């Protein structure tokens, strides 16, 4: 059997319903929409979530909490990941991005204290956890907080 000899199973292919192509097509005049009413109009149909006049679910359920528009989402880097850098090098957003550790240069970066650090590094990022700061300084490195437009 060759690819050119393959055929789809009988009844699996169905022709598209062509609407508004004259009375002889069987789908002319009103194009299968009926005569009047909401569903017959252009741009028809109620909006998503419409429940026929009943109070919609989205309005029935209780509303809780608050979502801040100015929420800061940090890119997380653990101290064990910093072992990828050479001794006495400077680790900043650019260096982390080049190594593929963080994706966005415009988002803030936070160093967390998971894992051990075996090298002295100068780390310049937006935020540090207390344990990360302690680990970097214990390894002989320096910690600098860089503020950016976030």
Secondary structure, DSSP 4 states (H G I P E B T S, - for coil): --GGG--PPTT--------SS-GGGTS-TTTTS-SSSGGGSTT-SPPTT--TTSPPHHHHSPP-----TT---PEEEEGGGGGGSPTT-EE-HHHHHHTTS-S-SSS-EEEE--S---S--EEEESEE-HHHHHHHHHTT-EEEE-----
